[in-house]
Amino acid sequence: MRRNAGLFVAISLLSGFGSSAMALVSGIWILDLSGSTGLAALAGLCVYAPVLAGPWLGGLLDPASRRPLVIAVNLVLAGALLALLAVRGPGQTWIIFAVSCAYGVSYVLIDAGETALLPSALSAAELGAVNGWRSSAQEGMKLVAPLAGAGLYGWQGGHAVAVLSAVMPILVAVLYLAVRLNRTPPERLTRRDRGLRDGLSVVAGQRSIRVPVLLAGVSIAMSGFVTAALYTIVVTDLRLPTTFLGLLASAQGAGSVLGGIVVGRLLTRRGPVPVGLAGTVLFAVSCLARCLPWWQATVAGAVVAGVGLPWTLVAAVTAVQTHTPTALLGRVAATANTAMFGPLVLTIPLGSVAVHLGGRPPVIAATALCLTAAAAAARDRWPLGNTTRRRHHRPATSDHHRQPSPTR
């Protein structure tokens, strides 16, 4: 199992590097070609928008063999990235948008596929720790890859970044072949299990999944809602240069790496609901810290947010993996991803409007909403703690004595 854990952490490192490098360069490339900041921002929307189709895209995973499908998606993504070599001028800007959409679709399929594969390669006790290590690996790449991608773009242009990013999913596909999975045959889907609503039914119908997913969804949505407000606090209220935002991003990334390292142990001891609740409260505290009139408090708040947000996400993913029937893991994982990341499509533009009230009011509103969600979840904390998990936990495979499997 240690071999599989190492492979999946390596997969996260490679995929995180390629996606983080290309995410920044796509916007810069569009801006250089079109001269429009609005068009450049739309590249990010193209990446996030496909998550809204998660329940439908996730349904493609369950009837198929998940590893071959995830490998195929990575290879198709590599081909899509190489299509960027055709970009020569403003007339080919649409190719960058198309590749951004392909990235978004691949995120949905690969993230859901990896979530479904993890219980086939790891024991149930290892899931939380490996999910945390994967989170740390991906967040660590966010500290390195954007700088590397921007530097390569400035040196050799967008084509060089496209080739480098295309190599990453090819290497990921090779690593997937090396993962040792259990040979347990997948459960057959009944007619009742085939509906697209099944993912939503499982997420909404089981408290052990619903509560962590909702906590993660609220926290992640509010992180998007306060983005514009934090820009205003830094530039207008604190009168700091825009470059200070880079320091805050690095501080949050460092917090995310630290949070990912320790979250596995917390999940083992406490369970997904208490960890998700703690992460939501930490994010609320980070928002309050950023309202204080000192730049040191803003940096500290960024570190705390970096710890809290991964805790909510890893808790939700682990809850899905440990409480979902094997045959439905693909669509349930994709539905959970939609519930957690889909609201960003609305909260980011809403935050851009709310910032006209000033920097602090949107941040205070986000704090109140997160604390309200945490208070509602706290009533279920003890029933959903370790005692309940011991009584009701079922590994995500049909054989209780076999060890489950990982993903990215």
C-alpha positions in Angstrom: 0.0 0.0 0.0 2.9 2.4 0.6 3.9 1.9 -3.0 0.4 2.9 -4.1 0.4 5.9 -1.8 3.7 7.1 -3.2 2.4 6.7 -6.8 -0.7 8.8 -6.1 1.3 11.6 -4.4 3.6 11.6 -7.4 0.5 11.8 -9.7 -0.8 14.8 -7.7 2.6 16.5 -8.0 2.8 16.1 -11.8 -0.8 16.9 -12.5 -0.7 19.9 -10.1 2.4 21.3 -11.8 0.9 21.1 -15.3 -2.5 22.5 -14.4 -1.2 25.3 -12.2 1.4 26.4 -14.8 -1.1 26.4 -17.6 -3.9 28.1 -15.6 -1.8 31.3 -15.2 -0.3 31.3 -18.7 -3.7 30.9 -20.4 -4.9 34.2 -19.0 -1.6 35.9 -19.8 -1.5 34.5 -23.3 -5.1 35.7 -24.1 -4.3 39.1 -22.6 -1.3 39.4 -24.9 -3.2 38.4 -27.9 -6.4 40.3 -27.4 -5.4 43.2 -25.0 -8.6 42.5 -23.1 -8.6 41.7 -19.3 -12.2 40.6 -19.5 -11.4 37.9 -22.1 -8.4 36.9 -20.0 -10.6 36.4 -17.0 -13.0 34.2 -19.0 -10.3 31.5 -19.3 -10.7 30.8 -15.6 -14.5 30.6 -16.0 -14.1 28.0 -18.8 -12.2 25.8 -16.4 -14.7 26.1 -13.6 -17.9 25.9 -15.7 -17.8 22.2 -16.6 -18.0 21.3 -12.8 -21.7 22.2 -13.1 -22.1 19.1 -15.3 -20.4 16.9 -12.7 -23.4 14.6 -11.9 -23.7 13.7 -15.6 -20.0 13.4 -16.4 -19.5 11.3 -13.2 -22.1 8.9 -14.5 -19.8 8.0 -17.3 -17.3 6.5 -14.8 -19.5 4.0 -13.0 -20.3 1.6 -15.9 -16.7 1.7 -17.2 -13.4 0.5 -15.9 -12.2 3.5 -14.0 -8.4 3.2 -14.5 -8.5 2.9 -18.3 -10.9 5.8 -18.5 -8.8 8.0 -16.3 -5.7 7.1 -18.4 -7.6 7.9 -21.6 -8.8 11.3 -20.3 -5.2 12.2 -19.4 -4.0 11.2 -22.9 -6.8 13.2 -24.6 -5.9 16.2 -22.4 -2.3 15.9 -23.5 -3.5 16.0 -27.1 -5.7 19.0 -26.5 -2.8 20.9 -24.9 -0.7 20.2 -28.0 -3.4 21.9 -30.1 -2.2 25.1 -28.6 0.8 24.9 -30.9 -1.6 26.1 -33.6 -2.0 29.5 -31.9 -0.2 32.1 -33.9 -2.2 35.3 -33.4 -5.4 36.9 -32.2 -7.4 34.8 -34.6 -6.6 31.6 -32.8 -7.5 32.9 -29.3 -10.6 30.6 -29.4 -8.2 27.6 -29.3 -7.0 28.7 -25.8 -10.6 28.9 -24.7 -11.4 25.5 -26.1 -8.4 24.0 -24.3 -9.5 25.7 -21.1 -12.9 24.0 -21.4 -11.2 20.7 -22.1 -9.2 21.2 -18.9 -12.4 21.8 -17.0 -14.0 18.6 -18.3 -10.9 16.6 -17.5 -10.8 18.0 -14.0 -14.3 16.7 -13.4 -13.6 13.2 -14.8 -10.1 12.8 -13.4 -11.0 14.1 -9.9 -14.0 11.8 -9.7 -12.2 8.9 -11.2 -9.3 9.2 -8.7 -11.7 9.5 -5.8 -13.4 6.3 -7.0 -10.0 4.5 -7.5 -8.5 5.3 -4.1 -10.6 2.8 -2.2 -9.4 0.1 -4.6 -5.7 0.7 -3.9 -5.5 1.8 -0.2 -6.9 0.5 3.0 -9.7 2.5 4.6 -7.4 3.6 7.4 -5.0 5.2 4.8 -7.5 7.2 2.8 -7.5 10.3 5.0 -3.7 10.5 5.3 -3.1 10.0 1.5 -5.9 12.5 0.6 -4.1 15.0 2.9 -0.7 14.3 1.3 -2.2 14.7 -2.2 -3.7 18.0 -1.1 -0.3 19.1 0.2 1.3 18.1 -3.1 -1.2 20.0 -5.2 -1.0 23.1 -3.1 2.8 22.9 -3.0 2.8 23.0 -6.8 0.7 26.1 -6.7 3.6 27.8 -5.1 6.1 26.7 -7.7 4.3 26.1 -11.0 2.8 29.5 -11.7 6.2 31.1 -11.4 7.8 28.4 -13.5 5.1 28.7 -16.1 5.2 32.5 -16.3 9.1 32.4 -16.5 9.0 29.9 -19.3 6.3 31.9 -21.1 8.4 35.1 -20.9 11.5 33.2 -22.2 10.1 30.9 -24.9 6.4 31.8 -25.3 3.1 30.0 -24.8 4.1 27.0 -27.1 6.8 25.9 -24.7 4.4 26.0 -21.8 1.9 24.0 -23.7 4.4 21.3 -24.5 5.6 21.1 -20.9 2.0 21.0 -19.6 1.2 18.2 -22.2 4.0 16.1 -20.9 2.5 16.0 -17.4 -0.7 14.1 -18.1 1.3 11.6 -20.2 3.6 10.9 -17.3 0.5 10.7 -15.0 -1.0 8.0 -17.4 2.2 6.0 -17.1 2.0 6.2 -13.2 -1.6 5.0 -13.3 -0.4 1.8 -15.0 2.0 1.1 -12.2 -0.7 1.3 -9.5 -1.7 -2.0 -8.0 -5.5 -2.3 -7.7 -7.6 -5.0 -6.1 -9.2 -7.3 -8.5 -12.6 -7.1 -6.9 -15.2 -7.0 -9.7 -17.3 -3.9 -9.7 -20.8 -4.2 -8.4 -23.4 -4.4 -11.2 -25.7 -1.4 -11.5 -29.4 -2.1 -11.2 -31.9 -0.1 -13.2 -32.7 1.8 -10.0 -28.9 2.7 -9.8 -28.6 4.1 -13.3 -30.4 7.4 -13.0 -28.4 10.6 -13.0 -30.1 11.6 -9.8 -28.4 8.8 -7.8 -25.3 10.9 -7.1 -27.4 13.6 -5.6 -29.6 11.1 -3.7 -26.5 9.6 -2.0 -24.9 13.0 -1.2 -28.2 14.4 0.2 -29.5 11.3 1.8 -26.5 10.3 4.0 -25.6 12.6 6.8 -22.1 11.2 6.9 -21.6 12.6 3.4 -24.0 15.5 3.3 -22.6 17.4 6.3 -18.9 17.4 5.2 -19.8 18.2 1.6 -22.0 21.1 2.6 -19.3 22.5 5.0 -16.7 22.3 2.2 -19.2 23.9 -0.3 -19.9 26.8 2.0 -16.3 27.4 2.8 -15.1 27.2 -0.8 -18.0 29.3 -2.1 -17.1 32.0 0.5 -13.4 31.9 -0.5 -14.5 33.0 -4.0 -17.0 35.5 -2.7 -14.3 37.4 -0.7 -11.7 37.4 -3.4 -12.5 40.9 -4.7 -13.0 42.2 -1.2 -9.5 41.0 -0.2 -8.0 42.9 -3.1 -9.8 46.0 -1.9 -8.7 45.6 1.7 -5.0 45.2 0.6 -4.9 48.0 -2.0 -7.4 50.6 -0.6 -7.7 50.0 3.2 -4.2 48.9 4.0 -2.7 51.0 1.1 -0.3 48.3 0.1 1.1 47.6 -3.4 -0.6 44.9 -5.5 2.5 42.8 -5.3 1.5 42.2 -1.6 -1.2 39.9 -3.0 1.6 37.5 -4.1 2.8 37.3 -0.6 -0.7 36.4 0.6 -1.0 33.7 -2.0 2.3 32.2 -0.9 1.2 32.4 2.8 -2.0 30.6 2.0 -0.2 28.0 0.0 2.2 27.4 2.9 -0.8 27.0 5.2 -2.3 24.5 2.7 0.8 22.4 2.7 0.9 22.3 6.4 -2.8 21.6 6.7 -2.6 18.7 4.3 0.2 17.0 6.2 -1.7 16.9 9.5 -5.3 16.4 8.3 -4.9 12.6 7.8 -4.2 12.1 11.5 -7.1 14.2 12.5 -9.4 12.3 10.2 -8.3 9.0 11.8 -8.9 10.3 15.3 -12.0 12.4 14.8 -13.8 11.6 11.6 -14.8 13.7 8.6 -17.5 15.8 10.2 -15.5 17.3 13.1 -12.5 17.9 10.8 -14.8 19.6 8.2 -16.4 21.7 11.0 -12.9 22.7 12.3 -11.8 23.7 8.8 -14.9 25.9 8.3 -14.4 27.6 11.6 -10.7 28.2 10.8 -11.7 29.8 7.5 -14.2 32.1 9.3 -11.4 33.1 11.7 -9.1 33.8 8.8 -11.8 36.2 7.3 -12.0 38.1 10.6 -8.2 38.4 10.8 -8.2 40.0 7.4 -10.6 42.6 8.6 -8.1 43.9 11.1 -6.1 47.1 10.2 -2.7 45.4 10.3 -0.9 43.7 7.4 0.5 41.1 9.7 -3.0 40.0 10.6 -3.8 39.7 6.9 -0.8 37.5 6.4 -1.7 35.4 9.4 -5.3 35.1 8.1 -4.0 33.8 4.8 -2.0 31.1 6.5 -5.1 30.1 8.6 -7.3 30.0 5.5 -4.7 27.8 3.8 -5.1 25.3 6.7 -8.9 25.5 6.9 -9.9 25.2 3.3 -8.0 21.9 2.6 -9.4 20.4 5.8 -13.0 20.9 4.6 -12.1 19.5 1.2 -10.2 16.5 2.3 -12.8 15.7 5.0 -15.6 15.8 2.3 -13.6 13.6 -0.2 -12.8 11.0 2.5 -16.4 10.9 3.6 -17.5 10.2 0.0 -14.9 7.4 -0.4 -15.8 5.7 2.9 -19.6 5.9 2.8 -20.5 5.4 -0.9 -21.3 2.0 -2.6 -18.5 1.1 -5.0 -20.9 1.0 -8.0 -21.9 4.6 -7.5 -18.5 6.2 -6.5 -17.9 7.9 -9.8 -21.2 9.8 -10.0 -21.3 10.5 -6.2 -17.7 11.9 -6.3 -18.6 14.1 -9.3 -21.8 15.3 -7.7 -19.9 16.2 -4.5 -17.4 18.1 -6.6 -20.2 20.0 -8.2 -21.7 20.8 -4.8 -18.3 22.0 -3.5 -17.0 23.9 -6.5 -20.0 24.8 -8.6 -21.2 27.7 -6.4 -17.9 29.5 -7.3 -19.4 30.3 -10.7 -22.0 32.5 -8.8 -20.1 33.6 -5.7 -17.1 35.1 -7.6 -19.2 37.6 -9.6 -21.4 38.2 -6.7 -18.4 39.1 -4.6 -17.3 41.5 -7.4 -20.6 43.3 -7.0 -20.6 43.2 -3.2 -17.2 44.9 -3.0 -18.9 48.2 -3.9 -20.0 48.3 -0.3 -16.4 48.3 0.7 -13.8 45.6 1.5 -14.9 44.5 4.9 -18.7 44.0 4.6 -18.5 41.1 2.2 -15.8 39.5 4.4 -17.9 39.9 7.5 -20.9 38.4 5.6 -18.8 35.4 4.6 -17.7 34.9 8.2 -21.3 34.9 9.4 -22.4 32.4 6.8 -19.4 30.0 7.6 -20.1 30.2 11.3 -23.8 29.6 10.8 -23.0 26.5 8.7 -20.5 25.3 11.3 -23.1 25.8 14.1 -25.7 23.8 12.1 -23.2 21.0 11.6 -22.1 21.0 15.3 -25.4 19.5 16.3 -24.5 16.4 14.3 -20.9 16.3 15.6 -21.2 13.6 18.2 -23.6 11.3 16.3 -21.3 11.5 13.3 -18.0 11.0 15.2 -15.9 7.9 15.6 -18.6 6.0 17.4 -21.0 6.1 14.5 -18.3 5.5 12.0 -17.3 2.3 13.9 -20.9 1.1 13.7 -21.8 2.1 10.2 -18.5 2.4 8.3 -18.3 0.3 5.2 -15.2 0.3 2.9 -15.9 1.4 -0.6 -15.5 -2.2 -1.9 -18.0 -4.9 -1.7 -15.6 -7.2 0.3 -14.9 -5.9 3.8 -11.7 -7.9 4.1 -10.0 -6.4 1.0 -8.0 -3.3 1.0 -9.4 -0.3 -1.0 -7.6 1.9 -3.6 -6.3 5.5 -4.3 -6.3 8.2 -6.9 -4.6 11.4 -7.6 
